[in-house]
Every structure is written in structure tokens, then in C-alpha cells.
Amino acid sequence: MENKYKLITIVTVSIISLLVAYTYLFTYKKLSEFYGQQTEEILICSKKHFLKDNVNNLIIEIDTKRKGKTDYYQKVGDKIYRNLSSQDNLTDEEFIDFFKLQFESDATPSLFSHLLWDKTSDEIIYKSDGLDTPLDDIRDRLSSYHIIHHGNVGGIFGVAKDHIDNNVKIEMEERIKNMRFEDGSYVWVNEVINYEGGDDYAIRRIHPNLVETEGEYLSTNTKDIKGNFPYLEELEGIKSKGELFFTYYFKRLNSDVIDEKLSYAKLYEDYNWIIAMGVHTEDIRECKTRIEGKTQSLMSGYTLKFMAFIIVLLLAGNFILVTLEKERHRFTRKNLECEVNEDILTGAASRRRGIQELQMVFKKYKRGKTNTAIMLFDLDDFKSVNDTYGHDFGDYVLVSIVDAVYKNIRNSDTIIRWGGDEFICILKDLEVEDSIKVSSKILQAVSSLKLEKDGYIMSPTVSAGISYFKETDKDFNDVIMRADNALYESKTAGKNKVSLKI
């Protein structure tokens, strides 16, 4: 006997160890896949922030440069204005000559647009080169301006917005081309001409990877090697939200290798510039692979230690369990051999075991008045089943019904074979209002069976009666009697029904 327990211990420990090892390795694999996916998502999210921050910082830089130049020329203009305003002693002709001298002198930047007119006739007296705009529209062209009056002469001067913007564009082009990133990323700029798209919808303004193509026209009909329309997708996203993330296939910086590229683009509306930046997704995957390699190397050592610990723990635990089981077995073997708790045919509890259960739930009810439903059910027309198909098929039907009932009750509930084709279900802690619902579910499960054996096919049905313990009950037989009366009502009502009698 001792050798038998040793063999059982070895076999049990081996099986459990293998199961634990398999479970652990399977879990580890799934977790690795999950964390790998999470790592990739985090890296992509980080790259998106990187791209978006760089583009937004460039847009902030453009606005800062524009404002800085505007403020600077405003201060220069203030100085010129003060100088002109101080010439009250001059005649109109002298003032006109002095005005011209201010803007023809080397001390004043030639970029100032300026104009004089006769306030009486609105005739233009003098203007700077290239200033062909009507007098009423001049102010809209200037980033800041000053208006001065002297006798019958009016004057206006300021720096043109186009001049400031052209200077800013030149500076930003140099700035963008000098930007360097470790991963080979770069910024490029396309200027939209036609927001409806099509051929020549935009001009490639700045492109560090295709410098020789700067100034060329672009088309939304252009495809990448996978058949995507990147320029169309970019334009539609810009029109919809002013910015977007998108992917397409493009060659790497200083290389002819074409890879998938994750890009971010944003519209700077004042210039009609689409400012974009991208990173190749293959670089993200390579970074993910490096992280996974380091993680797996670290986890391998922990895995071996964990498995050794589990095996030792299982050996110790199994030894203790076997020892305790041997002691318990010595005291209970005789009782277990004498007691038959299970119906051999159906697997339901035997009547003897059922009586014990009923006595126990009745005592529990008396102590705490718990709601335990007692459902009595039997097979409709079972005698005709036996007479028609034979007792073997009848037994098969009973086994199938019990199996169907077990699948529709809880582990805490009990099925008792009370006798022949009559069964009792003890449904613990079941409210009265739920009893019909649960019982109907059981009847439905039984009637849904399609039983076939030796060429015979049938769908059995059962009828059921439910009742609950009452204060006046002397023992469990009283509740069974009420359940039996309820069962009789179900039979007389047409079978395959459940009735409740409280």
C-alpha cells in the first residue's frame, strides 16, 4: 500500500508539474505577446508626440518670427514718424522733399513702402517703387503703418506683410533644412494652391530628402508602391481637421529603400503651408525588438527559478495531502463502503442520500428560514417509452434528462432520484418569484433534447411541481406532498408544464 501511495505521489507530482509548466509557459507567451503589442503602441504614441511637437514648435517659431519682425519695424516706424512729425515749420513743398529724403537715406531701411498724396485733390504726389495698390487698400498690405498729415499733404508708410513673410519663409526654409534627427526623420513643406485637389494642387516648397524636386507641382492622383494616395489623404485630412496622422510608403533619407512611414501634417493657413514630419515604422519595430530581447533575457532566469520553486512546493504539498488522506481513509473507509450516495444509472443522488439532504435543508429552514425550492418532476408518458422502445432506451432517456437538468442548475443544487422516473431537485436560496423561471428553463432544456438510439428518435418532456417549506411543516415530507400536488396539476394541465403550490 505504501508503494502504491509513493507511485501515486510521483505520478501526481509529475502531471501537476507538467500542467503548471505548460500553464506558466502558455501564460508567459500570451503576456509576452500582450506586452509586445503594448510596447509597440507606446512607441508609436511616443513617436506621434515627437512628430506633432516638432511640427507645432516650427509653427510657433514662424509666428514668433513674424511678430518679432513686425514689432521691430513698428519701432523703426515710430522713430521715423516722430522725426516727420517734428517738421511743423516746413512748407508743404519742403515737407515733401524731407519725406522723400527720409526713405532715400541709407539710415532708413529701403523695405518701407511709402506714399504721399494731396489731401485736397487725392492726387498721388510721390510713392515708392512697386506700390501700385489703390490708396484705400494700402493699409491692408502693411503689417504696421503710420499716417502723417502736414498741411495739405498726407502720407503713409510701413513695411509690407509680404516682405516680412518672404523673409520669414526664407529663414524657415534654412532652419528646416538644417534640422537633424538621429532616426533619419526630417520636416518637409508643401504649399497648397488648390484645395479641391487634382493635378498641380500644391508645390513642393521644402524637402530635405528631395531637394532637387523643390518647386515642382504635386498631384493628389499620385500613388505610393502599395497603391495608396498619400497626397489625397493628406489634403482631405487637412481640409477636415487642419491636421492628421497618416501612413504611406516612401524612401528613406539618403537611400533608395522604401518603407512604411508614419507622418503628421498640419496646415499653417496664413502661408497655405502643409508642414509635415514622419518616421519609418520599421524603426519603431526594431526598437520594440530590442526591448523584447532584453525583457526575455531577464525573464528566462526568473522562469527557471519559478519552475524549481513550483516543483518543490508541489512535492511538499502532495506529500502532506497523501499523508492526511491515508489517515482519513483509515477512519472513513468502512462507512464509505457501506454508504451508497449515488444512483448508479443516472448519476443523481440516491434516495438515501436525498433523504439526508432533505432533512438537512429542512433543519436549516427551521433555523434561519432560508428559501429552498423543492421541485418534484417525472418523465411524461415514461411507461409508453419503455413499452414502445424498450427499457434500455428508457434508461438512456433518464440519463439524458438528468444530464440536461444538471447543466441548468448550480453546483450547490441537488438532483435526487426519488424512484423510477421520479426526481426531486433541491434548489437552494431560490426566491419564490424566480422558481417558475428556473423550472421553465429546465423543462425547456429537456424538451430540446433529440435522443437517438438504435434508430429510435424522440424529444422527451417532463412535468414538474414546486413548493417551499412552511412553518407548519413537521418534516420534509410535507413539502414533498405539496410538490406532488403541484406536479399533478401540471399533468392534468397538459404535461410539459410546471406548477407552484405554496
C-alpha positions in Angstrom: 0.0 0.0 0.0 2.9 2.3 0.9 4.5 1.7 -2.5 1.1 2.5 -4.1 1.0 5.9 -2.5 4.6 6.6 -3.5 3.7 5.8 -7.1 0.6 7.9 -6.9 2.6 10.8 -5.4 5.2 10.6 -8.2 2.7 10.4 -11.0 0.6 13.2 -9.5 3.5 15.5 -8.9 4.7 14.8 -12.5 1.3 15.6 -14.0 0.8 18.7 -11.9 4.3 19.9 -12.7 3.8 19.5 -16.4 0.4 21.2 -16.2 1.9 24.1 -14.2 4.9 24.3 -16.5 2.6 24.3 -19.6 0.2 26.9 -18.0 3.1 29.1 -17.0 4.8 29.0 -20.4 1.5 29.5 -22.2 0.7 32.4 -19.9 4.2 33.8 -20.4 3.8 33.6 -24.1 0.5 35.4 -24.1 1.8 38.0 -21.7 4.9 38.5 -23.9 2.6 39.0 -26.9 0.4 41.4 -25.0 3.4 43.4 -23.6 4.9 43.4 -27.1 1.8 44.9 -28.5 1.6 47.4 -25.7 5.3 48.3 -26.2 4.6 48.9 -29.9 1.6 51.0 -29.1 3.6 53.1 -26.5 6.4 53.6 -29.0 4.0 54.7 -31.7 2.3 57.0 -29.3 5.7 58.4 -28.3 6.7 58.9 -31.9 3.4 60.6 -32.6 4.1 63.1 -29.8 7.6 63.6 -31.2 6.3 64.4 -34.7 3.5 66.6 -33.5 5.6 68.5 -31.1 8.3 69.3 -33.7 5.7 70.5 -36.3 3.9 72.6 -33.7 7.2 74.1 -32.5 8.0 75.1 -36.0 4.6 76.8 -36.4 5.2 78.6 -33.1 8.6 79.7 -34.4 7.0 81.1 -37.6 4.5 83.1 -35.6 7.3 84.3 -33.3 9.5 85.4 -36.2 6.6 87.2 -37.8 5.7 89.0 -34.6 9.3 89.8 -33.9 9.9 91.4 -37.3 6.6 93.2 -37.1 7.4 94.6 -33.7 10.9 95.6 -34.8 9.7 97.5 -37.9 6.9 99.1 -35.8 9.6 100.6 -33.5 11.6 101.8 -36.5 8.5 103.3 -38.0 7.7 105.1 -34.7 11.1 106.7 -34.9 10.6 107.9 -38.4 7.1 109.1 -37.5 8.5 111.2 -34.6 11.1 112.7 -36.9 8.5 113.6 -39.6 6.0 115.0 -37.0 8.6 117.4 -35.7 8.8 119.3 -39.0 5.9 121.7 -38.5 7.9 124.7 -39.6 8.3 123.3 -43.2 6.2 124.3 -46.1 4.3 121.5 -47.9 7.0 121.5 -50.7 9.8 121.4 -48.1 8.0 118.6 -46.2 7.6 116.6 -49.4 11.4 116.8 -50.0 12.1 116.0 -46.4 9.7 112.9 -46.6 11.5 111.7 -49.7 14.9 112.1 -48.1 13.8 110.0 -45.1 13.2 107.0 -47.3 16.0 107.5 -49.7 18.6 107.8 -47.0 20.8 104.9 -46.1 19.8 105.3 -42.5 16.2 104.1 -43.3 15.6 100.5 -44.5 14.5 100.5 -48.1 11.9 97.9 -47.3 9.5 100.6 -46.1 6.6 101.2 -48.6 5.7 104.9 -48.6 3.3 107.3 -50.3 2.3 111.0 -50.3 -0.9 112.5 -51.7 -2.6 115.8 -52.0 -5.5 115.8 -49.4 -7.4 118.4 -51.5 -7.4 116.5 -54.8 -6.5 113.0 -53.6 -3.8 113.1 -56.3 -0.7 111.0 -55.5 2.4 113.2 -55.2 5.0 110.5 -54.6 5.2 106.8 -53.9 7.8 104.1 -53.5 8.6 101.7 -56.3 6.2 98.8 -56.8 3.4 100.4 -54.7 0.6 100.1 -57.3 -2.2 99.3 -54.8 -5.1 101.8 -54.6 -4.8 104.2 -51.7 -7.7 102.6 -49.8 -6.1 99.1 -49.9 -2.6 100.1 -48.9 -3.2 99.7 -45.2 -4.3 96.1 -45.7 -1.0 95.3 -47.3 1.1 96.7 -44.5 2.0 94.8 -41.3 2.1 98.1 -39.4 1.9 101.6 -40.7 1.9 105.3 -39.7 -0.2 108.1 -41.3 1.0 111.6 -41.1 -0.5 114.9 -42.1 1.3 118.1 -42.9 -0.7 121.0 -44.3 -2.4 119.8 -47.5 -0.2 116.8 -47.7 -1.0 113.3 -46.4 1.4 110.5 -46.1 1.5 106.8 -45.1 4.4 104.4 -44.7 5.0 100.9 -43.3 6.5 97.6 -44.0 4.6 95.3 -46.4 3.3 92.0 -44.9 4.6 90.2 -48.0 8.1 91.5 -47.3 8.1 90.2 -43.7 6.5 86.8 -44.8 9.0 86.3 -47.6 11.9 86.9 -45.1 10.3 84.5 -42.6 9.8 81.9 -45.3 13.5 82.1 -46.3 14.6 81.9 -42.7 12.3 78.9 -42.0 13.5 77.1 -45.2 17.1 77.4 -43.9 16.0 76.4 -40.4 14.1 73.3 -41.6 16.9 72.1 -43.9 19.5 72.4 -41.1 17.4 70.3 -38.6 18.9 66.9 -37.8 17.4 63.9 -36.1 19.1 60.6 -35.1 16.4 58.4 -36.7 16.7 60.0 -40.1 13.5 62.0 -39.7 13.1 65.3 -41.4 10.5 68.1 -42.0 9.0 69.0 -45.4 6.6 71.6 -46.6 4.0 71.6 -49.4 2.2 74.8 -50.3 -1.4 74.3 -51.3 -2.6 76.1 -54.5 -5.9 74.4 -55.0 -7.8 72.9 -52.0 -10.0 71.0 -54.4 -7.1 68.7 -55.2 -6.2 67.2 -58.6 -3.1 67.8 -60.7 -0.9 70.8 -59.7 -2.9 71.2 -56.4 0.3 72.1 -54.5 4.0 73.0 -54.8 6.8 71.1 -53.0 8.4 74.0 -51.2 10.9 72.4 -48.8 12.0 68.8 -48.9 15.5 67.8 -47.4 15.2 64.3 -49.0 14.2 65.6 -52.5 16.0 68.9 -52.7 16.2 68.6 -56.5 12.4 68.5 -56.8 11.6 71.6 -54.7 9.4 73.9 -56.7 7.7 71.0 -58.6 3.9 70.7 -58.7 2.2 67.8 -56.9 -0.9 65.8 -57.7 -3.5 64.1 -55.4 -3.6 61.3 -58.0 -0.1 60.2 -57.1 0.2 56.7 -55.6 2.8 55.0 -53.5 4.1 51.5 -54.1 1.1 50.0 -52.2 -1.5 51.9 -54.2 -2.2 54.5 -51.5 -2.9 58.1 -52.4 -0.9 59.9 -49.7 -1.3 63.5 -51.1 -5.1 63.0 -51.4 -5.3 61.6 -47.8 -3.2 64.4 -46.5 -5.2 67.1 -48.2 -8.6 65.6 -47.1 -7.4 65.4 -43.5 -6.1 69.0 -43.6 -9.4 70.2 -45.0 -11.4 68.2 -42.4 -9.5 68.9 -39.2 -6.5 71.0 -40.1 -4.1 68.2 -39.1 -3.8 64.4 -39.3 -1.6 61.3 -38.7 -1.4 59.0 -41.7 0.9 56.3 -43.2 2.2 55.7 -46.6 5.3 54.2 -48.3 8.3 56.5 -49.1 12.0 56.1 -49.5 14.3 56.7 -46.5 16.6 59.7 -46.2 19.7 59.4 -48.4 18.6 55.9 -49.5 16.5 54.2 -52.2 14.9 51.8 -49.7 11.2 52.3 -49.5 9.4 51.6 -46.2 6.1 52.4 -44.5 6.2 55.9 -43.0 4.1 57.3 -40.1 3.6 61.0 -40.7 2.0 64.0 -39.0 0.9 67.0 -41.1 -0.6 70.4 -40.1 -1.8 73.3 -42.1 -0.3 76.8 -41.5 -3.2 78.6 -43.1 -1.6 82.1 -43.5 1.0 80.6 -45.8 -1.1 77.7 -47.1 1.8 75.6 -45.9 1.3 71.9 -45.0 4.1 71.3 -42.6 4.8 67.6 -42.1 7.2 65.2 -40.4 7.5 61.5 -40.5 9.3 58.4 -39.1 9.6 55.0 -40.7 7.6 52.3 -38.8 10.4 49.8 -39.3 12.5 51.8 -36.9 9.7 51.5 -34.3 9.6 47.7 -34.7 13.4 47.5 -34.4 13.2 49.4 -31.2 10.5 47.1 -30.0 12.6 44.0 -30.8 15.5 45.3 -28.8 13.2 45.9 -25.8 11.7 42.5 -26.1 15.1 40.9 -26.3 16.2 42.5 -23.0 12.9 41.5 -21.3 13.1 37.9 -22.4 16.7 37.6 -21.3 15.7 38.9 -17.9 12.6 36.7 -17.6 14.4 33.4 -18.6 16.3 33.4 -15.4 13.2 34.1 -13.3 11.4 31.3 -15.2 13.9 28.6 -14.2 13.7 29.7 -10.5 10.0 29.8 -10.6 9.7 26.3 -12.0 12.1 24.9 -9.4 10.1 26.5 -6.6 6.8 25.2 -8.0 8.1 21.6 -8.2 9.4 21.7 -4.6 6.2 23.2 -3.4 4.1 20.6 -5.2 6.2 17.7 -3.8 5.8 19.0 -0.3 2.2 19.7 -0.7 1.4 16.4 -2.3 3.3 14.6 0.4 1.2 16.3 3.1 -2.0 15.7 1.3 -1.2 12.0 0.8 -0.3 11.6 4.5 -3.6 13.3 5.6 -5.6 11.3 3.1 -4.2 8.0 4.4 -5.2 8.9 7.9 -8.7 10.0 6.9 -9.1 7.0 4.7 -8.4 4.6 7.6 -11.2 6.0 9.7 -13.8 6.5 6.9 -13.3 3.6 4.6 -15.7 1.3 6.4 -18.5 3.9 6.3 -17.9 4.9 2.7 -18.1 1.3 1.6 -21.4 0.8 3.3 -23.0 4.0 2.1 -24.3 4.4 -1.4 -24.8 8.0 -2.2 -25.2 8.0 -5.9 -27.8 6.4 -8.2 -25.8 4.1 -10.4 -27.8 4.6 -13.6 -28.3 8.4 -13.7 -25.6 9.8 -11.5 -28.2 11.7 -9.4 -28.1 11.4 -5.7 -29.7 8.2 -4.3 -32.9 8.2 -2.3 -30.9 7.5 0.8 -28.6 10.4 0.2 -31.6 12.5 -0.9 -33.4 12.0 2.4 -30.3 13.2 4.3 -30.1 16.3 2.1 -33.8 17.0 2.6 -33.5 16.6 6.4 -30.5 18.9 6.4 -32.2 21.7 4.3 -35.4 21.3 6.5 -33.4 21.8 9.7 -31.6 24.8 8.0 -35.0 26.3 7.2 -36.2 25.9 10.8 -33.0 27.7 12.0 -32.9 30.5 9.5 -36.0 30.3 7.3 -33.9 30.2 4.1 -35.8 29.9 0.8 -35.2 26.5 -0.6 -37.3 25.4 -3.5 -38.3 21.7 -3.7 -39.1 20.7 -7.3 -40.6 17.2 -8.0 -40.6 16.2 -11.6 -41.1 13.0 -13.7 -41.0 12.0 -17.3 -44.2 12.4 -19.3 -45.6 9.0 -20.5 -42.5 7.1 -19.4 -44.4 3.8 -19.4 -45.1 4.2 -23.1 -41.5 4.9 -23.7 -40.5 1.7 -22.1 -43.3 -0.2 -23.8 -42.5 1.2 -27.2 -38.7 1.5 -27.3 -37.7 -0.9 -24.5 -36.1 -0.5 -21.1 -32.6 0.1 -22.4 -33.8 3.2 -24.3 -35.8 4.2 -21.3 -32.7 4.1 -19.2 -30.9 6.2 -21.8 -33.7 8.8 -21.7 -33.5 9.1 -17.9 -29.7 9.5 -18.0 -30.0 12.2 -20.7 -32.7 14.1 -18.8 -30.6 14.1 -15.6 -27.6 15.3 -17.6 -29.7 18.2 -19.1 -31.0 19.2 -15.7 -27.5 19.2 -14.2 -26.4 21.6 -16.9 -29.1 24.1 -15.9 -28.7 24.2 -12.2 -26.0 25.4 -9.9 -23.3 23.3 -8.2 -24.9 23.9 -4.9 -28.2 22.4 -6.0 -29.0 18.7 -5.8 -30.9 16.2 -8.0 -32.3 13.1 -6.3 -33.7 10.0 -8.0 -36.7 9.5 -5.8 -37.9 6.4 -7.6 -38.4 5.1 -11.1 -38.7 8.1 -13.4 -39.5 10.5 -10.5 -36.9 13.0 -9.4 -36.5 15.8 -6.8 -34.5 18.9 -7.2 -33.3 20.8 -4.2 -32.8 24.4 -5.4 -31.1 26.3 -2.5 -31.6 30.0 -1.8 -34.1 30.5 -4.7 -36.7 33.2 -4.3 -40.3 32.2 -4.9 -40.6 34.7 -7.8 -37.7 33.0 -9.6 -38.8 29.4 -9.1 -41.1 29.2 -12.1 -38.4 30.9 -14.3 -35.7 28.4 -13.3 -38.0 25.4 -13.6 -39.3 26.5 -17.0 -35.7 26.8 -18.1 -35.1 23.2 -17.0 -38.2 22.0 -18.8 -37.1 23.8 -22.0 -33.7 22.2 -21.8 -35.3 18.7 -21.6 -37.8 19.3 -24.3 -35.0 20.5 -26.6 -33.3 17.1 -26.4 -33.2 15.0 -29.6 -32.5 11.5 -28.4 -31.5 8.7 -30.8 -30.5 5.2 -30.0 -30.7 2.1 -32.2 -32.7 4.0 -34.8 -35.2 5.5 -32.3 -35.6 9.3 -32.1 -37.7 11.2 -29.6 -37.9 14.5 -27.7 -38.9 13.8 -24.0 -40.8 16.1 -21.8 -41.2 16.3 -18.1 -43.8 17.8 -15.8 -42.9 19.5 -12.5 -44.3 20.8 -9.3 -42.7 23.2 -6.9 -43.2 24.0 -3.3 -41.5 25.6 -0.3 -41.1 24.8 3.4 -43.8 26.2 5.7 -43.8 26.9 9.4 -46.4 24.3 9.9 -44.4 21.5 8.3 -43.4 18.7 10.6 -40.8 17.3 8.3 -39.7 17.4 4.7 -42.5 15.0 3.6 -45.0 17.8 3.9 -43.3 19.9 1.3 -42.9 16.9 -1.0 -46.6 16.3 -0.7 -47.4 19.8 -1.8 -44.9 19.5 -4.7 -46.6 16.2 -5.7 -50.0 18.0 -5.8 -48.4 20.7 -7.9 -47.0 18.0 -10.2 -50.5 16.5 -10.6 -51.8 19.9 -11.6 -49.1 20.1 -14.3 -50.1 16.7 -15.6 -53.7 17.5 -15.8 -53.0 20.8 -17.4 -51.4 19.1 -20.4 -48.0 18.0 -19.3 -44.6 19.6 -20.1 -45.6 22.3 -17.6 -44.6 23.5 -14.1 -46.9 24.4 -11.3 -46.2 26.2 -8.0 -48.0 25.4 -4.7 -47.0 27.3 -1.6 
